[in-house]
Amino acid sequence: MSATPAPALHLSGIDKEFLGVRALKGVGLRLFPGEVHALMGQNGAGKSTLIKVLTGVYSADRGEMFLAGQKVMPASPLQAQKLGISTVYQEVNLCANLSVAENIFAGRYPRHGATGAWRIDWATMNRQASELLARLNLTIDVTRVLSSCSVAVQQMVSIARALSISSTVLILDEPTSSLDEDEVQRLFTVLRRLRDEGLAILFVTHFLDQVYAISDRITVLRNGEQVGEYRAADLGPQALIAAMIGRELQGAASAGAAPVVSDANTPPLLEAKGIAQRGHLQATDIQLRAGEVLGLGGLLGSGRTELARLLFGLAAADHGELWVDGRQVRLDKPADAVALGFALCPEDRKTDGIVAELSLRENIALALQARRGLRGFMAVADQAAMAERFVASLGIKAASVEMPIGQLSGGNQQKAMLARWLATEPRLLILDEPTRGIDVAAKQEIMDEILRLAGAGMAVLFISSEMNEVVRVSHRIAVLRDRRKVGELPGGSTEQAVYHLIAGEA
């Protein structure tokens, strides 16, 4: 067996503190050449802080960093790039109005000779850009404006830019969050080629299956500390999640599919009869009873979010009927739905959910305060007590309920949105992509909470692009395709059964 090579990058004893809160506590990390190394942990575990330390965004309070055996500590992202450490972020951080080639060489344009040093050598830049993209198995016109390219192509342009500075370490922070399955596989083909060329790659993702599809080694962080470093082949998914959350998995959502509702004869809390909106959703029938989770299965664009919006009064149905407790109702606005005891956690929490400048306390109190009106104004002390209660019950990690919610991790923001609506004591909770963009452990906790709420008598409408989550948490699954309902499956059904319905198979 050949000896393990020296690390391309080695961090040891890294500490970082913010306003008295230690975000990193003695963290270590080893990246080896010719390996893909997954950095795993719940939101708030310290992954982003560690990346910012090794890329020079933050300076470590204590600890050492070695690159190819030489002691370094980048003081800025530019210095990190000059050392050969490049980062590709979740949100493509490029200039949409510039060409592909200009984005690859921005700030480092090749120039003509000494007498014309101010002139950009366009021919050389375009040729070198084409060569870099060819290395990534991508052939496109590099003079195209970047905004005309797909997100997947823009991601490849980001990687090409990283390679253009002769990187020895490549950091990929959630690179697949906006890609479809085929695009992910093409990206992984590129990463395997770069790995085989000797590059050390740090890969951060929330998708557990991707960790095992691409990673050679895994480092787990929890509460700002390093839990351990593992060979991917030696750490199974269950053990990985247990390492991330600090305990063995428990609850129905961990064990498999949700139990089937025992009494299907219970009158429905909500019944939609032929509800439709022209251009958005064809006539759809659904029933939802107290104490059950109804999952909506379907691909992107199938009509899941459109149905949720109709049921919460965010859009007006132009056909069909809505019945609540056996009585026909009309939802002209969200306030009508809230008055009926409905709640909605929207798909885009940053745009439609959180108010980033307000505190965690204010965000949690928002829906209840709106329902009570000015005459029922809640004292700050009452808001704080309520927020503290949900922080404890949902495991929200925050230094204080007074800190701006925009400073929390994505998973904790999602839990805060859940707390906001639970504070209204809803009868029906509509969850549109409640686990998007959060780590696997936080997903597990949220799904366990959904089943707990259903067990306490709440009706839940659950929407997720992750089909394994839909089948795991749902008592029944309504399957949508092309903006219409194509069938329904009982609890305990498989992902394959859902996909058969989506594909139009019996």
C-alpha positions as CSV (number, residue, x, y, z in Angstrom):
1,M,0.0,0.0,0.0
2,S,1.4,3.4,-1.0
3,A,2.1,5.9,1.7
4,T,-0.4,8.8,2.2
5,P,1.0,11.9,0.5
6,A,1.6,15.1,2.4
7,P,-1.4,17.4,2.7
8,A,-1.7,20.1,0.0
9,L,-3.4,22.2,2.8
10,H,-3.3,21.7,6.5
11,L,-5.1,23.8,9.1
12,S,-4.4,23.1,12.8
13,G,-6.0,24.5,16.0
14,I,-8.0,27.2,14.3
15,D,-10.0,29.5,16.6
16,K,-12.4,32.3,15.6
17,E,-14.5,34.4,17.9
18,F,-17.2,36.9,17.2
19,L,-18.4,39.2,20.0
20,G,-17.6,36.7,22.6
21,V,-19.1,33.7,20.7
22,R,-16.5,31.1,19.6
23,A,-17.5,30.1,16.0
24,L,-14.4,27.8,15.6
25,K,-12.7,26.0,18.5
26,G,-9.4,24.3,17.7
27,V,-10.5,23.1,14.3
28,G,-8.2,21.2,12.0
29,L,-8.5,20.3,8.3
30,R,-6.3,18.3,5.9
31,L,-6.7,18.4,2.2
32,F,-4.7,16.0,0.1
33,P,-3.8,16.3,-3.5
34,G,-5.9,14.1,-5.8
35,E,-8.8,13.9,-3.4
36,V,-12.3,15.3,-3.1
37,H,-12.9,16.2,0.6
38,A,-16.4,16.8,1.9
39,L,-16.8,19.3,4.7
40,M,-20.0,18.4,6.6
41,G,-21.9,19.8,9.5
42,Q,-25.3,21.4,10.4
43,N,-26.0,25.0,9.5
44,G,-24.1,27.0,12.1
45,A,-21.5,24.2,12.7
46,G,-18.7,26.5,11.4
47,K,-18.2,25.4,7.8
48,S,-18.6,28.9,6.3
49,T,-16.4,30.5,8.9
50,L,-13.7,27.9,8.3
51,I,-13.8,28.5,4.6
52,K,-13.6,32.3,5.1
53,V,-10.5,31.8,7.3
54,L,-8.6,29.7,4.8
55,T,-9.6,32.1,2.0
56,G,-8.5,35.2,3.9
57,V,-11.9,36.7,4.4
58,Y,-11.5,36.3,8.2
59,S,-8.2,36.2,10.1
60,A,-8.0,33.4,12.7
61,D,-7.6,34.3,16.3
62,R,-5.3,31.3,16.9
63,G,-4.0,28.4,14.9
64,E,-1.7,27.6,12.0
65,M,-2.2,27.0,8.3
66,F,0.3,25.2,6.0
67,L,0.2,25.2,2.2
68,A,2.5,22.6,0.5
69,G,4.4,22.5,3.8
70,Q,4.9,26.2,4.0
71,K,3.4,28.2,6.8
72,V,0.9,30.8,5.5
73,M,-2.2,32.7,6.6
74,P,-3.9,34.7,3.9
75,A,-4.8,38.2,4.9
76,S,-7.3,38.7,2.0
77,P,-9.1,36.7,-0.7
78,L,-6.7,38.1,-3.3
79,Q,-3.7,36.8,-1.3
80,A,-5.3,33.4,-1.0
81,Q,-5.8,33.3,-4.8
82,K,-2.1,34.2,-5.3
83,L,-1.2,31.3,-3.0
84,G,-3.3,29.0,-5.2
85,I,-6.5,28.7,-3.2
86,S,-9.6,29.4,-5.2
87,T,-13.3,29.3,-4.2
88,V,-16.5,28.8,-6.2
89,Y,-19.5,29.9,-4.2
90,Q,-23.1,28.7,-4.2
91,E,-24.3,32.0,-5.8
92,V,-22.3,32.5,-9.0
93,N,-20.2,35.6,-8.2
94,L,-19.5,36.8,-11.7
95,C,-20.4,39.8,-13.8
96,A,-23.4,39.0,-15.9
97,N,-22.9,41.9,-18.4
98,L,-19.3,40.8,-19.3
99,S,-18.3,38.0,-21.7
100,V,-17.4,34.5,-20.6
101,A,-13.7,35.2,-21.3
102,E,-13.8,38.6,-19.5
103,N,-15.2,36.9,-16.4
104,I,-12.5,34.2,-16.4
105,F,-9.7,36.8,-16.6
106,A,-11.4,39.8,-14.8
107,G,-8.7,41.8,-13.1
108,R,-5.9,39.8,-14.9
109,Y,-6.5,40.6,-18.6
110,P,-3.6,39.6,-20.8
111,R,-2.0,42.7,-22.3
112,H,0.0,43.6,-25.4
113,G,3.7,44.3,-25.2
114,A,5.5,47.1,-23.3
115,T,4.6,49.7,-25.8
116,G,0.9,49.0,-25.6
117,A,0.6,47.7,-22.0
118,W,-2.7,49.4,-21.6
119,R,-4.3,47.5,-24.4
120,I,-6.1,44.2,-23.7
121,D,-5.0,41.3,-25.9
122,W,-8.4,40.1,-26.8
123,A,-7.3,37.3,-29.1
124,T,-5.0,35.8,-26.4
125,M,-7.7,36.1,-23.7
126,N,-10.3,34.4,-25.8
127,R,-8.0,31.6,-26.8
128,Q,-6.9,30.9,-23.2
129,A,-10.5,31.0,-22.0
130,S,-11.5,28.5,-24.7
131,E,-8.6,26.2,-23.6
132,L,-9.6,26.4,-19.9
133,L,-13.2,25.5,-20.7
134,A,-12.0,22.7,-23.0
135,R,-10.2,21.3,-19.9
136,L,-13.7,21.2,-18.3
137,N,-15.1,19.5,-21.4
138,L,-17.1,22.6,-22.3
139,T,-17.0,24.1,-25.8
140,I,-18.9,27.5,-26.1
141,D,-18.3,30.9,-27.7
142,V,-16.3,32.6,-25.0
143,T,-17.3,36.1,-26.4
144,R,-20.9,35.4,-25.4
145,V,-22.3,37.6,-22.6
146,L,-22.4,35.5,-19.4
147,S,-26.1,36.4,-18.7
148,S,-27.0,34.4,-21.9
149,C,-25.6,31.2,-20.4
150,S,-27.3,28.7,-18.2
151,V,-26.6,28.5,-14.4
152,A,-24.6,25.2,-15.1
153,V,-22.4,26.9,-17.7
154,Q,-21.9,29.9,-15.3
155,Q,-20.8,27.4,-12.6
156,M,-18.2,26.0,-15.1
157,V,-17.0,29.5,-15.9
158,S,-16.5,30.1,-12.1
159,I,-14.4,26.9,-12.0
160,A,-12.4,27.9,-15.1
161,R,-11.6,31.2,-13.4
162,A,-10.4,29.4,-10.4
163,L,-8.1,27.2,-12.6
164,S,-6.8,30.2,-14.5
165,I,-4.8,31.2,-11.4
166,S,-3.0,27.8,-11.3
167,S,-4.9,26.7,-8.2
168,T,-3.7,23.8,-6.1
169,V,-6.7,23.9,-3.8
170,L,-10.3,24.4,-5.1
171,I,-13.1,25.1,-2.7
172,L,-16.7,24.4,-3.9
173,D,-19.3,25.9,-1.6
174,E,-22.7,24.4,-2.4
175,P,-22.0,24.2,-6.2
176,T,-24.9,22.0,-7.0
177,S,-27.8,23.8,-5.3
178,S,-29.1,25.3,-8.6
179,L,-28.3,22.4,-10.9
180,D,-30.5,19.6,-12.1
181,E,-29.5,16.0,-11.9
182,D,-27.9,15.8,-15.4
183,E,-25.9,19.0,-14.7
184,V,-24.7,17.6,-11.4
185,Q,-23.4,14.5,-13.1
186,R,-21.6,16.6,-15.7
187,L,-20.0,18.7,-12.9
188,F,-18.9,15.5,-11.1
189,T,-17.3,14.2,-14.2
190,V,-15.3,17.4,-14.3
191,L,-14.4,17.2,-10.6
192,R,-13.2,13.7,-11.0
193,R,-10.9,14.7,-13.9
194,L,-9.5,17.6,-11.8
195,R,-9.0,15.3,-8.9
196,D,-7.1,12.8,-11.0
197,E,-4.9,15.7,-12.2
198,G,-3.8,16.2,-8.6
199,L,-6.0,19.0,-7.5
200,A,-7.1,19.1,-3.8
201,I,-10.9,19.8,-3.8
202,L,-12.9,20.8,-0.7
203,F,-16.6,20.1,-1.4
204,V,-19.5,21.5,0.7
205,T,-23.0,20.3,0.1
206,H,-26.3,19.6,1.9
207,F,-27.1,16.6,-0.3
208,L,-26.1,13.4,1.4
209,D,-26.1,11.2,-1.8
210,Q,-23.7,13.7,-3.5
211,V,-21.2,13.3,-0.6
212,Y,-20.9,9.6,-1.3
213,A,-21.0,10.0,-5.1
214,I,-17.9,12.3,-5.3
215,S,-16.0,12.3,-1.9
216,D,-12.9,10.4,-0.9
217,R,-12.7,11.9,2.6
218,I,-15.1,13.6,5.0
219,T,-14.5,16.1,7.8
220,V,-17.4,16.7,10.2
221,L,-17.9,19.9,12.2
222,R,-20.3,20.3,15.1
223,N,-20.8,23.5,17.1
224,G,-17.6,25.0,15.8
225,E,-15.5,21.9,16.7
226,Q,-14.0,19.2,14.6
227,V,-15.8,15.9,15.3
228,G,-13.4,13.8,13.1
229,E,-11.9,13.1,9.7
230,Y,-13.0,9.9,8.0
231,R,-12.6,8.0,4.8
232,A,-15.9,8.2,3.0
233,A,-16.0,4.4,2.5
234,D,-15.7,4.0,6.3
235,L,-18.5,6.3,7.4
236,G,-22.1,5.4,6.4
237,P,-24.9,7.9,6.0
238,Q,-26.5,7.1,9.3
239,A,-23.2,7.4,11.1
240,L,-22.5,10.7,9.3
241,I,-25.8,12.2,10.4
242,A,-25.2,11.0,13.9
243,A,-21.8,12.6,13.9
244,M,-23.3,15.9,12.7
245,I,-26.1,16.1,15.3
246,G,-24.3,14.4,18.2
247,R,-26.8,11.6,18.7
248,E,-28.2,8.6,17.1
249,L,-31.2,9.1,14.8
250,Q,-34.6,8.8,16.4
251,G,-38.2,9.4,15.4
252,A,-40.5,8.2,12.7
253,A,-38.9,10.3,10.0
254,S,-35.6,8.5,10.7
255,A,-37.0,5.1,10.6
256,G,-38.8,5.3,7.3
257,A,-42.2,6.2,5.9
258,A,-44.8,7.9,8.1
259,P,-47.5,5.6,9.5
260,V,-50.7,5.6,7.6
261,V,-53.6,7.6,9.1
262,S,-55.7,5.1,11.0
263,D,-59.2,6.6,10.3
264,A,-59.7,7.6,6.7
265,N,-63.3,8.2,7.4
266,T,-62.6,11.3,9.4
267,P,-64.3,14.3,7.7
268,P,-61.7,16.4,5.9
269,L,-60.5,19.7,7.4
270,L,-59.9,21.0,3.9
271,E,-61.3,19.9,0.6
272,A,-60.6,21.4,-2.8
273,K,-63.0,20.4,-5.6
274,G,-61.8,21.2,-9.1
275,I,-59.7,24.2,-7.9
276,A,-57.9,25.8,-10.8
277,Q,-56.2,28.9,-12.0
278,R,-55.9,29.6,-15.7
279,G,-52.3,29.2,-16.9
280,H,-51.1,27.9,-13.5
281,L,-53.1,24.9,-12.3
282,Q,-55.6,22.6,-13.9
283,A,-58.7,21.4,-12.0
284,T,-57.5,19.6,-8.9
285,D,-59.2,17.7,-6.1
286,I,-57.5,17.2,-2.8
287,Q,-58.6,16.3,0.8
288,L,-56.6,16.9,3.9
289,R,-57.6,15.7,7.4
290,A,-56.5,16.8,10.8
291,G,-53.5,14.8,12.0
292,E,-52.1,13.8,8.6
293,V,-49.3,14.9,6.3
294,L,-50.3,15.2,2.7
295,G,-47.2,15.2,0.5
296,L,-47.2,16.8,-3.0
297,G,-45.0,14.8,-5.3
298,G,-44.0,16.2,-8.7
299,L,-41.2,17.7,-10.7
300,L,-40.3,21.4,-10.9
301,G,-43.1,23.2,-12.6
302,S,-45.7,20.5,-11.9
303,G,-48.0,22.9,-10.1
304,R,-47.1,22.2,-6.4
305,T,-46.3,25.8,-5.4
306,E,-49.3,27.1,-7.5
307,L,-51.6,24.8,-5.5
308,A,-50.2,26.0,-2.2
309,R,-50.6,29.7,-3.2
310,L,-54.3,29.0,-4.1
311,L,-54.9,27.3,-0.7
312,F,-53.4,30.3,1.2
313,G,-55.1,33.1,-0.8
314,L,-51.9,34.3,-2.4
315,A,-53.5,33.7,-5.8
316,A,-57.2,33.7,-6.8
317,A,-58.8,30.5,-8.1
318,D,-60.9,31.1,-11.2
319,H,-62.6,27.7,-11.0
320,G,-63.6,25.1,-8.4
321,E,-64.6,25.2,-4.8
322,L,-62.8,25.2,-1.4
323,W,-64.5,23.7,1.6
324,V,-63.3,23.9,5.3
325,D,-65.0,21.9,8.0
326,G,-67.8,21.1,5.5
327,R,-68.5,24.7,4.7
328,Q,-67.7,26.4,1.4
329,V,-65.2,29.3,1.8
330,R,-63.6,31.9,-0.4
331,L,-60.0,33.0,0.0
332,D,-59.5,36.5,-1.5
333,K,-56.3,37.2,0.4
334,P,-53.9,35.5,2.9
335,A,-55.7,37.2,5.8
336,D,-58.7,35.1,5.0
337,A,-56.6,31.9,5.2
338,V,-55.0,33.0,8.5
339,A,-58.5,33.7,9.9
340,L,-59.3,30.1,9.1
341,G,-56.3,28.8,11.0
342,F,-54.0,28.3,7.9
343,A,-50.3,29.0,7.9
344,L,-47.7,29.0,5.0
345,C,-43.9,28.8,5.1
346,P,-43.0,29.9,1.6
347,E,-40.6,28.4,-0.8
348,D,-38.2,31.4,-0.8
349,R,-37.5,32.2,2.8
350,K,-35.1,35.1,2.0
351,T,-37.5,36.9,-0.3
352,D,-40.9,36.0,1.0
353,G,-40.1,34.8,4.6
354,I,-37.6,36.5,6.8
355,V,-37.2,40.2,7.5
356,A,-33.4,40.1,7.6
357,E,-33.0,43.4,9.5
358,L,-35.4,42.5,12.3
359,S,-34.4,40.4,15.2
360,L,-35.2,36.7,15.7
361,R,-37.7,37.7,18.3
362,E,-39.5,40.1,16.0
363,N,-39.6,37.7,13.1
364,I,-41.1,34.9,15.2
365,A,-43.7,37.3,16.6
366,L,-44.6,38.8,13.2
367,A,-47.5,36.6,12.2
368,L,-49.2,36.4,15.6
369,Q,-48.9,40.2,16.0
370,A,-50.4,40.7,12.5
371,R,-53.4,38.5,13.4
372,R,-53.9,40.3,16.7
373,G,-53.7,43.7,15.2
374,L,-52.6,47.0,16.9
375,R,-55.2,46.6,19.7
376,G,-53.6,43.3,20.7
377,F,-50.0,44.6,20.7
378,M,-47.6,42.2,22.4
379,A,-45.1,43.6,24.9
380,V,-41.5,43.0,24.1
381,A,-41.1,40.8,27.1
382,D,-44.0,38.6,25.9
383,Q,-42.5,38.4,22.5
384,A,-39.1,37.4,23.9
385,A,-40.6,34.8,26.2
386,M,-42.5,33.2,23.2
387,A,-39.3,33.4,21.0
388,E,-37.2,31.7,23.7
389,R,-39.8,28.9,24.0
390,F,-39.6,28.2,20.3
391,V,-35.8,28.5,20.3
392,A,-35.7,25.8,22.9
393,S,-38.3,23.5,21.4
394,L,-37.1,23.7,17.8
395,G,-33.4,23.8,18.6
396,I,-32.7,27.2,17.0
397,K,-29.1,28.1,17.4
398,A,-28.7,31.8,18.1
399,A,-26.6,33.8,20.5
400,S,-29.7,35.8,21.5
401,V,-33.3,36.3,20.3
402,E,-32.3,39.9,19.8
403,M,-29.8,39.2,17.1
404,P,-30.8,40.0,13.5
405,I,-32.3,36.9,11.8
406,G,-30.2,37.6,8.7
407,Q,-27.1,36.6,10.7
408,L,-28.5,33.1,11.4
409,S,-27.7,30.1,9.2
410,G,-30.2,28.9,6.6
411,G,-31.4,26.0,8.7
412,N,-32.0,28.2,11.7
413,Q,-33.8,30.8,9.6
414,Q,-36.1,28.0,8.3
415,K,-36.8,26.9,11.9
416,A,-37.6,30.5,12.8
417,M,-40.2,30.6,10.0
418,L,-41.7,27.5,11.3
419,A,-41.8,29.0,14.8
420,R,-43.5,32.2,13.4
421,W,-46.5,30.2,12.2
422,L,-46.6,27.7,15.0
423,A,-47.0,30.7,17.3
424,T,-50.4,31.3,15.6
425,E,-51.5,27.7,16.6
426,P,-52.6,26.8,13.1
427,R,-54.9,24.0,12.1
428,L,-53.3,23.6,8.7
429,L,-49.6,24.2,8.0
430,I,-48.5,24.5,4.4
431,L,-44.7,23.9,4.0
432,D,-43.3,24.7,0.6
433,E,-39.7,23.4,0.4
434,P,-39.1,23.7,4.1
435,T,-35.7,21.8,3.8
436,R,-34.2,23.5,0.8
437,G,-30.7,24.8,1.3
438,I,-30.3,23.4,4.8
439,D,-28.0,20.6,6.0
440,V,-29.1,16.9,6.4
441,A,-29.3,17.0,10.1
442,A,-31.5,20.1,10.2
443,K,-33.7,18.4,7.5
444,Q,-34.1,15.4,9.8
445,E,-35.1,17.6,12.8
446,I,-37.7,19.5,10.7
447,M,-39.2,16.3,9.4
448,D,-39.4,14.8,12.8
449,E,-41.1,18.0,14.0
450,I,-43.6,17.8,11.1
451,L,-44.6,14.3,12.2
452,R,-44.8,15.4,15.8
453,L,-47.2,18.2,14.8
454,A,-49.3,15.9,12.8
455,G,-49.4,13.5,15.7
456,A,-50.8,16.3,17.8
457,G,-53.6,16.8,15.4
458,M,-52.3,19.4,12.9
459,A,-52.9,19.0,9.2
460,V,-49.8,19.5,7.1
461,L,-49.3,20.0,3.4
462,F,-45.7,19.1,2.6
463,I,-43.9,20.1,-0.6
464,S,-40.4,19.1,-1.4
465,S,-38.2,18.5,-4.5
466,E,-36.5,15.8,-2.6
467,M,-38.7,12.8,-3.3
468,N,-37.2,10.7,-0.6
469,E,-38.4,13.3,1.9
470,V,-41.9,13.2,0.5
471,V,-42.3,9.5,0.8
472,R,-40.6,9.5,4.2
473,V,-42.9,12.0,5.9
474,S,-46.2,11.7,4.1
475,H,-49.3,9.8,5.1
476,R,-50.6,10.2,1.6
477,I,-49.0,11.6,-1.6
478,A,-50.9,13.6,-4.2
479,V,-48.8,13.4,-7.4
480,L,-48.8,16.3,-9.9
481,R,-47.6,16.5,-13.5
482,D,-47.9,19.3,-16.0
483,R,-49.9,21.5,-13.5
484,R,-52.5,18.8,-12.8
485,K,-53.0,16.0,-10.3
486,V,-52.4,12.6,-11.9
487,G,-52.9,10.3,-9.0
488,E,-52.6,9.6,-5.3
489,L,-50.5,7.1,-3.4
490,P,-50.8,5.8,0.2
491,G,-48.3,6.2,2.9
492,G,-45.4,3.8,2.7
493,S,-45.1,4.1,-1.1
494,T,-41.7,4.2,-2.7
495,E,-40.0,6.9,-4.7
496,Q,-40.2,4.7,-7.7
497,A,-44.0,4.5,-7.4
498,V,-44.1,8.3,-7.4
499,Y,-41.9,8.5,-10.4
500,H,-44.0,5.9,-12.3
501,L,-47.0,8.1,-11.8
502,I,-45.1,11.2,-12.9
503,A,-44.0,9.4,-16.0
504,G,-47.6,8.4,-16.8
505,E,-47.1,4.7,-15.9
506,A,-49.7,2.6,-14.0
